[in-house]
């Protein structure tokens, strides 16, 4: 966001303190912080010995793969739940002319 006077006046006063989140430098910092953290966790997974209860728990990357599958399952469950719990667009009655 450019820092001219018109843009600053268009932003709510309570939101002005968070404008640094839109700067390119902050976005670059967050990207590299996540990249370094991910690489550190991958390196730790290769070094740390796990005391696995089941044999497949001791496989390299098992927990990452299992977490990815669980998250994918949770996200994909949203489609059937939408059909089961969702309402039609005109559920609350009225026609489009009432707007």
N, C-alpha and C positions, 0 to 999 in steps of 0.2 A: 504494500500500500504506500503510495507516495505521501510524503509528509507535508503537503501544502495545507493551507489554512482551511480550505473548503472541505477537505477529507476529514480533518480532525474535528470540525464542528458537526459533521454528519454522524460521528460516533458517540454513543452514549458515554457520559462521564465515567461511569463505573467500568466500562470496557476499555477505556484508554490505557489503563495500566497493563493490559494484555496485548497491546499492539506489537510488542517485540516478538510474539509467536509467529507473526506473518513475515518476518524478515528472512532473507535468504540465508544469512549466516546461522540463524538459529535452526533452520531446517537442515542445513548441512551438518551442524553439530549433533543433532538428534540422530541423523542417519548414521554418522560414523560412530557415535556412542553405541547404538544398537548393533552395528556391524562388529565392533570390537568385543562387545559383550557376548554376542553369539559365537564368535570365534573362540573366545575364552572358555565358554561352556562346552564347545565341541572338543577343545584340547583337554579339558578336565574329564570329559567322558572317556577319552582314550587313555588317560593316566590312572584315574581312580579305580580301584578294585571294588566291585560291588559284591556284597554278600547276598546272593540271590537265593530265594527259596525254591523257585522253579528254574529249570535249566535255561529256558528261553529268556528269563529276566537278565541273565548274564551276557546276552548278545549285545554287541556294540550297536548303539542307536535304537535299542528296543523301546526305551521309554519315549523317545522323540516320535518314533513311528506310531506307537500306541496312542500317544496324546494327539497326534495328527488325525488318526482314525476316529478317535472319540469326538474331537471337535467337528470333523466332517459329518459324522453321524448326527450330532446335535443340530448342526446347521441344516442338513437335509431333512430333518424331521419337521422343519418349519413348513414345508410344502404341504404335506398331508394335514398338518394341524390347521393350516389356513383354510383348507377345504372343509374340515370338520367344524371349526369354530367361527369361521369368517361369516360376515353378513353381506348381503347384496348391497350394491351402491345406493339403492333407494329403500333401504331397510327402515329408515325413520319416517317414511311416508313423504307426501308432498311431491309435487312435480318439479321439473327443472325451471318452470316459469315463476315459482315462488321466491327464487333467490333474489 
